[in-house]
Amino acid sequence: MTTRIGDGYQGWPEHAPFDGIIVTAAPDHIPPALIEQLKPGGRLVIPVGELVQDLMVVEKKPDGTTTSTAVVPVRFVPLTRER
């Protein structure tokens, strides 16, 4: 098993692309780096928002476009950034 401590907004580019990414802390927006690191056909599951959050599923189509679906309201801790 490999783990990494770092800026969650940047993902893990040296191990990309990923079939799926699950984020367990809430950023205020969907980080573009995470979408870039998805394989075509991949999915990102991520809570998004500050006080009001939605669990989002982002699907990357084979042509590189994405669709986002809000699934359910949630409450997660904030996703942190390195400073």
Backbone atoms as SQL, in Angstrom:
CREATE TABLE atoms (id INTEGER PRIMARY KEY, chain TEXT, resi INTEGER, resn TEXT, atom TEXT, x REAL, y REAL, z REAL);
INSERT INTO atoms VALUES
  (1, 'A', 1, 'MET', 'N', 0.846, -1.177, 0.000),
  (2, 'A', 1, 'MET', 'CA', 0.000, 0.000, 0.000),
  (3, 'A', 1, 'MET', 'C', 0.893, 1.242, 0.000),
  (4, 'A', 2, 'THR', 'N', 0.494, 2.220, -0.794),
  (5, 'A', 2, 'THR', 'CA', 1.245, 3.465, -0.880),
  (6, 'A', 2, 'THR', 'C', 0.337, 4.606, -0.464),
  (7, 'A', 3, 'THR', 'N', 0.875, 5.501, 0.347),
  (8, 'A', 3, 'THR', 'CA', 0.104, 6.665, 0.768),
  (9, 'A', 3, 'THR', 'C', 0.900, 7.925, 0.443),
  (10, 'A', 4, 'ARG', 'N', 0.191, 9.033, 0.479),
  (11, 'A', 4, 'ARG', 'CA', 0.829, 10.317, 0.193),
  (12, 'A', 4, 'ARG', 'C', 0.178, 11.390, 1.041),
  (13, 'A', 5, 'ILE', 'N', 0.982, 12.294, 1.556),
  (14, 'A', 5, 'ILE', 'CA', 0.484, 13.469, 2.269),
  (15, 'A', 5, 'ILE', 'C', 0.807, 14.674, 1.391),
  (16, 'A', 6, 'GLY', 'N', -0.195, 15.491, 1.108),
  (17, 'A', 6, 'GLY', 'CA', 0.054, 16.650, 0.270),
  (18, 'A', 6, 'GLY', 'C', -1.206, 17.445, 0.025),
  (19, 'A', 7, 'ASP', 'N', -1.131, 18.333, -0.927),
  (20, 'A', 7, 'ASP', 'CA', -2.233, 19.214, -1.293),
  (21, 'A', 7, 'ASP', 'C', -3.277, 18.416, -2.063),
  (22, 'A', 8, 'GLY', 'N', -4.427, 18.182, -1.448),
  (23, 'A', 8, 'GLY', 'CA', -5.487, 17.399, -2.077),
  (24, 'A', 8, 'GLY', 'C', -6.036, 18.012, -3.351),
  (25, 'A', 9, 'TYR', 'N', -5.877, 19.320, -3.509),
  (26, 'A', 9, 'TYR', 'CA', -6.354, 19.984, -4.722),
  (27, 'A', 9, 'TYR', 'C', -5.519, 19.595, -5.943),
  (28, 'A', 10, 'GLN', 'N', -4.304, 19.070, -5.710),
  (29, 'A', 10, 'GLN', 'CA', -3.406, 18.719, -6.805),
  (30, 'A', 10, 'GLN', 'C', -3.490, 17.251, -7.199),
  (31, 'A', 11, 'GLY', 'N', -4.165, 16.445, -6.393),
  (32, 'A', 11, 'GLY', 'CA', -4.272, 15.021, -6.717),
  (33, 'A', 11, 'GLY', 'C', -2.939, 14.319, -6.584),
  (34, 'A', 12, 'TRP', 'N', -2.726, 13.311, -7.462),
  (35, 'A', 12, 'TRP', 'CA', -1.500, 12.508, -7.413),
  (36, 'A', 12, 'TRP', 'C', -1.053, 12.267, -8.844),
  (37, 'A', 13, 'PRO', 'N', -0.565, 13.322, -9.522),
  (38, 'A', 13, 'PRO', 'CA', -0.301, 13.247, -10.960),
  (39, 'A', 13, 'PRO', 'C', 0.695, 12.173, -11.369),
  (40, 'A', 14, 'GLU', 'N', 1.669, 11.849, -10.522),
  (41, 'A', 14, 'GLU', 'CA', 2.661, 10.861, -10.915),
  (42, 'A', 14, 'GLU', 'C', 2.104, 9.436, -10.979),
  (43, 'A', 15, 'HIS', 'N', 0.895, 9.220, -10.469),
  (44, 'A', 15, 'HIS', 'CA', 0.256, 7.900, -10.552),
  (45, 'A', 15, 'HIS', 'C', -0.951, 7.896, -11.495),
  (46, 'A', 16, 'ALA', 'N', -1.268, 9.037, -12.088),
  (47, 'A', 16, 'ALA', 'CA', -2.414, 9.160, -12.999),
  (48, 'A', 16, 'ALA', 'C', -2.090, 8.499, -14.324),
  (49, 'A', 17, 'PRO', 'N', -3.079, 8.155, -15.103),
  (50, 'A', 17, 'PRO', 'CA', -4.513, 8.422, -14.921),
  (51, 'A', 17, 'PRO', 'C', -5.185, 7.327, -14.089),
  (52, 'A', 18, 'PHE', 'N', -6.312, 7.702, -13.476),
  (53, 'A', 18, 'PHE', 'CA', -7.063, 6.819, -12.593),
  (54, 'A', 18, 'PHE', 'C', -8.413, 6.455, -13.195),
  (55, 'A', 19, 'ASP', 'N', -8.853, 5.215, -12.930),
  (56, 'A', 19, 'ASP', 'CA', -10.201, 4.788, -13.306),
  (57, 'A', 19, 'ASP', 'C', -11.237, 5.474, -12.426),
  (58, 'A', 20, 'GLY', 'N', -10.870, 5.715, -11.176),
  (59, 'A', 20, 'GLY', 'CA', -11.777, 6.358, -10.238),
  (60, 'A', 20, 'GLY', 'C', -10.998, 7.090, -9.161),
  (61, 'A', 21, 'ILE', 'N', -11.587, 8.165, -8.664),
  (62, 'A', 21, 'ILE', 'CA', -11.012, 8.938, -7.565),
  (63, 'A', 21, 'ILE', 'C', -12.138, 9.184, -6.570),
  (64, 'A', 22, 'ILE', 'N', -11.878, 8.885, -5.292),
  (65, 'A', 22, 'ILE', 'CA', -12.834, 9.174, -4.222),
  (66, 'A', 22, 'ILE', 'C', -12.166, 10.160, -3.276),
  (67, 'A', 23, 'VAL', 'N', -12.804, 11.295, -3.068),
  (68, 'A', 23, 'VAL', 'CA', -12.272, 12.336, -2.185),
  (69, 'A', 23, 'VAL', 'C', -13.116, 12.341, -0.922),
  (70, 'A', 24, 'THR', 'N', -12.458, 12.328, 0.251),
  (71, 'A', 24, 'THR', 'CA', -13.188, 12.232, 1.515),
  (72, 'A', 24, 'THR', 'C', -13.102, 13.497, 2.358),
  (73, 'A', 25, 'ALA', 'N', -12.851, 14.627, 1.695),
  (74, 'A', 25, 'ALA', 'CA', -12.897, 15.944, 2.330),
  (75, 'A', 25, 'ALA', 'C', -13.394, 16.912, 1.263),
  (76, 'A', 26, 'ALA', 'N', -14.051, 17.988, 1.696),
  (77, 'A', 26, 'ALA', 'CA', -14.757, 18.858, 0.755),
  (78, 'A', 26, 'ALA', 'C', -13.960, 20.089, 0.336),
  (79, 'A', 27, 'PRO', 'N', -13.643, 20.204, -0.963),
  (80, 'A', 27, 'PRO', 'CA', -13.105, 21.459, -1.475),
  (81, 'A', 27, 'PRO', 'C', -14.263, 22.422, -1.747),
  (82, 'A', 28, 'ASP', 'N', -13.941, 23.700, -1.987),
  (83, 'A', 28, 'ASP', 'CA', -14.996, 24.668, -2.300),
  (84, 'A', 28, 'ASP', 'C', -15.405, 24.601, -3.776),
  (85, 'A', 29, 'HIS', 'N', -14.620, 23.879, -4.593),
  (86, 'A', 29, 'HIS', 'CA', -14.931, 23.675, -6.012),
  (87, 'A', 29, 'HIS', 'C', -14.266, 22.358, -6.437),
  (88, 'A', 30, 'ILE', 'N', -14.631, 21.851, -7.576),
  (89, 'A', 30, 'ILE', 'CA', -14.000, 20.625, -8.071),
  (90, 'A', 30, 'ILE', 'C', -12.638, 20.999, -8.651),
  (91, 'A', 31, 'PRO', 'N', -11.560, 20.484, -8.074),
  (92, 'A', 31, 'PRO', 'CA', -10.232, 20.832, -8.573),
  (93, 'A', 31, 'PRO', 'C', -10.006, 20.310, -10.000),
  (94, 'A', 32, 'PRO', 'N', -9.650, 21.189, -10.935),
  (95, 'A', 32, 'PRO', 'CA', -9.401, 20.756, -12.311),
  (96, 'A', 32, 'PRO', 'C', -8.340, 19.657, -12.416),
  (97, 'A', 33, 'ALA', 'N', -7.349, 19.678, -11.517),
  (98, 'A', 33, 'ALA', 'CA', -6.291, 18.661, -11.564),
  (99, 'A', 33, 'ALA', 'C', -6.859, 17.257, -11.382),
  (100, 'A', 34, 'LEU', 'N', -7.902, 17.118, -10.572),
  (101, 'A', 34, 'LEU', 'CA', -8.489, 15.794, -10.350),
  (102, 'A', 34, 'LEU', 'C', -9.204, 15.296, -11.600),
  (103, 'A', 35, 'ILE', 'N', -9.890, 16.194, -12.292),
  (104, 'A', 35, 'ILE', 'CA', -10.558, 15.811, -13.542),
  (105, 'A', 35, 'ILE', 'C', -9.522, 15.429, -14.591),
  (106, 'A', 36, 'GLU', 'N', -8.437, 16.200, -14.670),
  (107, 'A', 36, 'GLU', 'CA', -7.370, 15.891, -15.632),
  (108, 'A', 36, 'GLU', 'C', -6.766, 14.515, -15.379),
  (109, 'A', 37, 'GLN', 'N', -6.740, 14.086, -14.119),
  (110, 'A', 37, 'GLN', 'CA', -6.103, 12.818, -13.760),
  (111, 'A', 37, 'GLN', 'C', -7.012, 11.602, -13.940),
  (112, 'A', 38, 'LEU', 'N', -8.263, 11.827, -14.347),
  (113, 'A', 38, 'LEU', 'CA', -9.174, 10.713, -14.633),
  (114, 'A', 38, 'LEU', 'C', -8.925, 10.161, -16.031),
  (115, 'A', 39, 'LYS', 'N', -9.013, 8.838, -16.158),
  (116, 'A', 39, 'LYS', 'CA', -8.995, 8.211, -17.480),
  (117, 'A', 39, 'LYS', 'C', -10.325, 8.495, -18.160),
  (118, 'A', 40, 'PRO', 'N', -10.369, 8.505, -19.473),
  (119, 'A', 40, 'PRO', 'CA', -11.672, 8.547, -20.144),
  (120, 'A', 40, 'PRO', 'C', -12.500, 7.351, -19.673),
  (121, 'A', 41, 'GLY', 'N', -13.752, 7.610, -19.313),
  (122, 'A', 41, 'GLY', 'CA', -14.616, 6.581, -18.739),
  (123, 'A', 41, 'GLY', 'C', -14.528, 6.524, -17.224),
  (124, 'A', 42, 'GLY', 'N', -13.630, 7.310, -16.626),
  (125, 'A', 42, 'GLY', 'CA', -13.445, 7.303, -15.180),
  (126, 'A', 42, 'GLY', 'C', -14.460, 8.166, -14.448),
  (127, 'A', 43, 'ARG', 'N', -14.519, 7.948, -13.124),
  (128, 'A', 43, 'ARG', 'CA', -15.447, 8.713, -12.276),
  (129, 'A', 43, 'ARG', 'C', -14.737, 9.304, -11.074),
  (130, 'A', 44, 'LEU', 'N', -15.157, 10.488, -10.709),
  (131, 'A', 44, 'LEU', 'CA', -14.688, 11.187, -9.521),
  (132, 'A', 44, 'LEU', 'C', -15.896, 11.352, -8.603),
  (133, 'A', 45, 'VAL', 'N', -15.761, 10.895, -7.350),
  (134, 'A', 45, 'VAL', 'CA', -16.811, 11.088, -6.346),
  (135, 'A', 45, 'VAL', 'C', -16.230, 12.027, -5.305),
  (136, 'A', 46, 'ILE', 'N', -16.902, 13.174, -5.109),
  (137, 'A', 46, 'ILE', 'CA', -16.317, 14.230, -4.282),
  (138, 'A', 46, 'ILE', 'C', -17.402, 15.090, -3.630),
  (139, 'A', 47, 'PRO', 'N', -17.264, 15.369, -2.314),
  (140, 'A', 47, 'PRO', 'CA', -18.162, 16.333, -1.689),
  (141, 'A', 47, 'PRO', 'C', -17.674, 17.735, -2.053),
  (142, 'A', 48, 'VAL', 'N', -18.579, 18.628, -2.418),
  (143, 'A', 48, 'VAL', 'CA', -18.181, 19.968, -2.856),
  (144, 'A', 48, 'VAL', 'C', -19.022, 21.018, -2.143),
  (145, 'A', 49, 'GLY', 'N', -18.350, 22.045, -1.615),
  (146, 'A', 49, 'GLY', 'CA', -19.053, 23.154, -0.989),
  (147, 'A', 49, 'GLY', 'C', -18.407, 23.533, 0.326),
  (148, 'A', 50, 'GLU', 'N', -18.882, 24.634, 0.874),
  (149, 'A', 50, 'GLU', 'CA', -18.360, 25.079, 2.160),
  (150, 'A', 50, 'GLU', 'C', -19.363, 24.722, 3.247),
  (151, 'A', 51, 'LEU', 'N', -20.301, 25.597, 3.559),
  (152, 'A', 51, 'LEU', 'CA', -21.298, 25.257, 4.579),
  (153, 'A', 51, 'LEU', 'C', -22.332, 24.274, 4.048),
  (154, 'A', 52, 'VAL', 'N', -22.762, 24.499, 2.829),
  (155, 'A', 52, 'VAL', 'CA', -23.698, 23.586, 2.165),
  (156, 'A', 52, 'VAL', 'C', -22.882, 22.788, 1.154),
  (157, 'A', 53, 'GLN', 'N', -22.925, 21.461, 1.285),
  (158, 'A', 53, 'GLN', 'CA', -22.131, 20.609, 0.407),
  (159, 'A', 53, 'GLN', 'C', -23.030, 19.608, -0.308),
  (160, 'A', 54, 'ASP', 'N', -22.606, 19.230, -1.510),
  (161, 'A', 54, 'ASP', 'CA', -23.276, 18.169, -2.267),
  (162, 'A', 54, 'ASP', 'C', -22.253, 17.104, -2.607),
  (163, 'A', 55, 'LEU', 'N', -22.655, 15.852, -2.518),
  (164, 'A', 55, 'LEU', 'CA', -21.818, 14.767, -3.003),
  (165, 'A', 55, 'LEU', 'C', -22.006, 14.727, -4.509),
  (166, 'A', 56, 'MET', 'N', -20.906, 14.935, -5.240),
  (167, 'A', 56, 'MET', 'CA', -20.951, 15.015, -6.695),
  (168, 'A', 56, 'MET', 'C', -20.299, 13.787, -7.314),
  (169, 'A', 57, 'VAL', 'N', -20.845, 13.364, -8.450),
  (170, 'A', 57, 'VAL', 'CA', -20.214, 12.334, -9.264),
  (171, 'A', 57, 'VAL', 'C', -19.900, 12.983, -10.604),
  (172, 'A', 58, 'VAL', 'N', -18.613, 13.000, -10.942),
  (173, 'A', 58, 'VAL', 'CA', -18.155, 13.556, -12.210),
  (174, 'A', 58, 'VAL', 'C', -17.711, 12.384, -13.077),
  (175, 'A', 59, 'GLU', 'N', -18.274, 12.285, -14.267),
  (176, 'A', 59, 'GLU', 'CA', -17.901, 11.219, -15.192),
  (177, 'A', 59, 'GLU', 'C', -17.184, 11.828, -16.391),
  (178, 'A', 60, 'LYS', 'N', -16.038, 11.239, -16.728),
  (179, 'A', 60, 'LYS', 'CA', -15.269, 11.713, -17.881),
  (180, 'A', 60, 'LYS', 'C', -15.598, 10.818, -19.073),
  (181, 'A', 61, 'LYS', 'N', -16.138, 11.421, -20.099),
  (182, 'A', 61, 'LYS', 'CA', -16.532, 10.696, -21.309),
  (183, 'A', 61, 'LYS', 'C', -15.300, 10.316, -22.130),
  (184, 'A', 62, 'PRO', 'N', -15.441, 9.348, -23.029),
  (185, 'A', 62, 'PRO', 'CA', -14.300, 8.956, -23.882),
  (186, 'A', 62, 'PRO', 'C', -13.704, 10.115, -24.680),
  (187, 'A', 63, 'ASP', 'N', -14.529, 11.133, -24.996),
  (188, 'A', 63, 'ASP', 'CA', -14.005, 12.274, -25.757),
  (189, 'A', 63, 'ASP', 'C', -13.377, 13.354, -24.862),
  (190, 'A', 64, 'GLY', 'N', -13.329, 13.096, -23.532),
  (191, 'A', 64, 'GLY', 'CA', -12.709, 14.032, -22.594),
  (192, 'A', 64, 'GLY', 'C', -13.650, 15.015, -21.945),
  (193, 'A', 65, 'THR', 'N', -14.900, 15.112, -22.426),
  (194, 'A', 65, 'THR', 'CA', -15.874, 15.995, -21.784),
  (195, 'A', 65, 'THR', 'C', -16.342, 15.343, -20.476),
  (196, 'A', 66, 'THR', 'N', -16.943, 16.144, -19.626),
  (197, 'A', 66, 'THR', 'CA', -17.409, 15.621, -18.338),
  (198, 'A', 66, 'THR', 'C', -18.870, 15.969, -18.092),
  (199, 'A', 67, 'THR', 'N', -19.495, 15.143, -17.263),
  (200, 'A', 67, 'THR', 'CA', -20.818, 15.452, -16.735),
  (201, 'A', 67, 'THR', 'C', -20.726, 15.387, -15.217),
  (202, 'A', 68, 'SER', 'N', -21.459, 16.249, -14.534),
  (203, 'A', 68, 'SER', 'CA', -21.469, 16.288, -13.075),
  (204, 'A', 68, 'SER', 'C', -22.895, 16.107, -12.586),
  (205, 'A', 69, 'THR', 'N', -23.053, 15.260, -11.589),
  (206, 'A', 69, 'THR', 'CA', -24.370, 15.013, -11.010),
  (207, 'A', 69, 'THR', 'C', -24.292, 15.168, -9.497),
  (208, 'A', 70, 'ALA', 'N', -25.173, 16.006, -8.930),
  (209, 'A', 70, 'ALA', 'CA', -25.289, 16.123, -7.474),
  (210, 'A', 70, 'ALA', 'C', -26.141, 14.962, -6.995),
  (211, 'A', 71, 'VAL', 'N', -25.607, 14.182, -6.052),
  (212, 'A', 71, 'VAL', 'CA', -26.286, 12.970, -5.608),
  (213, 'A', 71, 'VAL', 'C', -27.087, 13.200, -4.328),
  (214, 'A', 72, 'VAL', 'N', -26.451, 13.807, -3.324),
  (215, 'A', 72, 'VAL', 'CA', -27.104, 13.964, -2.022),
  (216, 'A', 72, 'VAL', 'C', -26.375, 15.057, -1.232),
  (217, 'A', 73, 'PRO', 'N', -27.102, 15.808, -0.367),
  (218, 'A', 73, 'PRO', 'CA', -26.422, 16.767, 0.507),
  (219, 'A', 73, 'PRO', 'C', -25.591, 16.008, 1.550),
  (220, 'A', 74, 'VAL', 'N', -24.399, 16.541, 1.864),
  (221, 'A', 74, 'VAL', 'CA', -23.501, 15.879, 2.809),
  (222, 'A', 74, 'VAL', 'C', -22.791, 16.896, 3.688),
  (223, 'A', 75, 'ARG', 'N', -22.050, 16.398, 4.687),
  (224, 'A', 75, 'ARG', 'CA', -21.195, 17.234, 5.539),
  (225, 'A', 75, 'ARG', 'C', -19.848, 16.533, 5.695),
  (226, 'A', 76, 'PHE', 'N', -18.799, 17.111, 5.131),
  (227, 'A', 76, 'PHE', 'CA', -17.445, 16.591, 5.256),
  (228, 'A', 76, 'PHE', 'C', -16.539, 17.688, 5.794),
  (229, 'A', 77, 'VAL', 'N', -15.390, 17.304, 6.318),
  (230, 'A', 77, 'VAL', 'CA', -14.393, 18.289, 6.740),
  (231, 'A', 77, 'VAL', 'C', -13.828, 18.956, 5.491),
  (232, 'A', 78, 'PRO', 'N', -13.258, 20.155, 5.619),
  (233, 'A', 78, 'PRO', 'CA', -12.695, 20.847, 4.463),
  (234, 'A', 78, 'PRO', 'C', -11.467, 20.136, 3.904),
  (235, 'A', 79, 'LEU', 'N', -11.295, 20.197, 2.600),
  (236, 'A', 79, 'LEU', 'CA', -10.070, 19.718, 1.949),
  (237, 'A', 79, 'LEU', 'C', -9.029, 20.807, 2.119),
  (238, 'A', 80, 'THR', 'N', -7.850, 20.446, 2.594),
  (239, 'A', 80, 'THR', 'CA', -6.823, 21.441, 2.880),
  (240, 'A', 80, 'THR', 'C', -5.856, 21.603, 1.718),
  (241, 'A', 81, 'ARG', 'N', -5.198, 22.743, 1.713),
  (242, 'A', 81, 'ARG', 'CA', -4.172, 23.053, 0.717),
  (243, 'A', 81, 'ARG', 'C', -2.841, 23.241, 1.452),
  (244, 'A', 82, 'GLU', 'N', -1.760, 22.919, 0.744),
  (245, 'A', 82, 'GLU', 'CA', -0.448, 23.240, 1.283),
  (246, 'A', 82, 'GLU', 'C', -0.216, 24.721, 1.072),
  (247, 'A', 83, 'ARG', 'N', 0.423, 25.334, 1.984),
  (248, 'A', 83, 'ARG', 'CA', 0.689, 26.776, 1.871),
  (249, 'A', 83, 'ARG', 'C', 2.157, 27.024, 1.709);
